[in-house]
Amino acid sequence: MEPIRGWWAVSAALVIVALAGLAAVPMGTAASPPETGSGSYVVTGADITDVRFGEDGTVFVTETEYADATGTLIGTFAHDLVVAIHPDGTLNFHGKGTFTGTVDGVSGSFEDTIEGQGSVVSGELHGTITILQGSGHLAGLQGRVTIEGIPATGGTYVVEYQL
C-alpha cells in the first residue's frame, strides 16, 4: 500500500503546482458589462430594385433603405432589405446592412443583420438589428438594437452593446 500513498502525494503536489501556476498567469481583460443607450432614427430614402407579386397577393419589395440615427448611435444605416407586404397590411422584413458613425462617441462602422414585422394599416414597426462585426475604433463591438417605429418613416431605438 505504500506505493499508492506515494502516488497520491505526487498527484496532489502536481495539482497544487498546476493551480499555483494558473494563478500566476494573467487572465487578460474581463469583458465589461453591457452598456445601454437609446435614440431615434429617421428614414431618409430608399432605392427600390425589385417588386414582385406572390400568388396570394403578397408584394415583395427589394430595396436599399437609408436611415439617420441620433442619440447613442450617431450616423447612417444602409440596409439591403426584402420587405413582404401581405394582403391584410401586415409586413415582415429582413436583410443585411452597415452603420457608419459613432457609438457613444467612438467612431467606426459595423455590419449587421435586421429583421422585424409591422403593419401598414396600424403604422407599427418592431425589429431587431444584430451587430455582426465592427471596424475602425468599433472593432470588437457586439450588440443588439431594438427598433420601434412607423414603416418607411422612423422611430426610436434601444441599443445594448459591448466594446
N, C-alpha and C positions, 0 to 999 in steps of 0.2 A: 503494500500500500504506500510505501514511502515515495515511489516514483510518481504516483498520482498527485500527492500533495505538492511535490516539486513542480509538476506540470501546471497545476492551478496557480501556484505562486508566480511562475513565469508568465502565464497568460494574464493574470491580474496586473502584473507590473507592466506588461506591454500595453494593456488597455489604458492604464493610468498615464503612461508616457504619450500614447497617441492622443488622448484627450487634452493633455497639457500642451502638446504641440499644436492642436487645433485652436486652443485658446490664444496662442501667441500669434496666429495668422490673422492679419486684418480681414475683416468680413466685407469690406467695401462700404459704400454708402447705402444706407437703407432707403427704400423708396419713401418719398414724402407722402403724407396723406393727401387724398384728392382735394383739389380746390373747386369751389363752386362759383359761378358767375351768371350773369344774365344780361339781356339787352333786347334789341329789336332788329328786325330786318325788313327791307323794302325790296320787292321785285322790281328791277329796273328795265327788264326786257327779256325777250325770248326769240330765238331763231328756230322756227319750225322747219324740220327737214323731211317729215313724212306724216301723212294722215291715212289711216286705214280703217275700214268699217268691217266689223265682225258680223257674222250671220245673225247673232242675237241682238244686234243694234248697238253693240258697244263700239265706241270710237276710240281708236288707239292713236295717240299723238306722240311722235318722237320729236324732241326739241332739246336745245341747249338753253337753259334758263339762267339768268344772271340776277344776283341779289346783293345789295349792300347791307352790311351789318354794322351796328353801333353798340356800345356797351363794353363788355369784357372782350368780345371779338370786334375788332375794327378792321374792315376790309371788304373784299369782294368774293362771293361764292360764284362759281360757274359749274352747273350740273348738267350732264347729259342724261336726260330723263326719257322714260316711256311712261306716259300717263294713259290709263284706261278709264274712260268716262262711260259709265253704264247707263242704260235707258232710264233707270229710276233717279238719275242725277248723282249717284254716289260715284266716287272715283278712288283709284289707288294708283300709286306711282312708285317707281324705283329707278335707281341709276347710280352713277359714279360722278365724282367731281373733284374740284380743288377749291381751296381757300387761300387767298394771298392777303397778308396784312399783319396784324398783331393779335396776340392772345395775352391779355393782361399786361400789355406794354412790351412783350417780347416779339420781335419781328421774324417773319419767315413765311412758310406756306405748309399746307398739308393736303394729302389726298384723303378722300372719304367715300363712303357709300351713303346713300339716302334712300329711305323708304317711308311710306305712310299712306294715309287714306283721308278722305273727306267727302264733302258734298257740295256741288254747285248750287243745290237747292237751298240748303241751310247756310251756306257760306262758311263752313267749318273745314279746318285742315289740321291734322295731327301727324307728326312724323318724327323720325329719328335719324340723325346724322352720326355715323360711326367713324371716328378718326382712325385711319389706317396707318399712315406714315407721314412724319413731319420732315421738313428740311430747313436749312438755314439754322437760325437760333431755336427753331421749333423741332429740331431733330430729337427723336425720343418721345415726342408728345404722344400721349394716349388720352382717349376720352370719348365722350358721347354728348351730343347736343340734342335736346328735345325741343321741337318747334310746335307752336300753336299759331293758327292764323286764318287768313282768308285766301282761298286758292287764287294764284296768279297776282296777288296783291302784296301781302306781307303779314307781319305779326310779331310775336315775341319768341324768345328762346331762353332756355336754361342750359348751361354747359357745366359738366363735371369733367375735370381733366387733371392729369399729372404730367409734369415736365421733368 
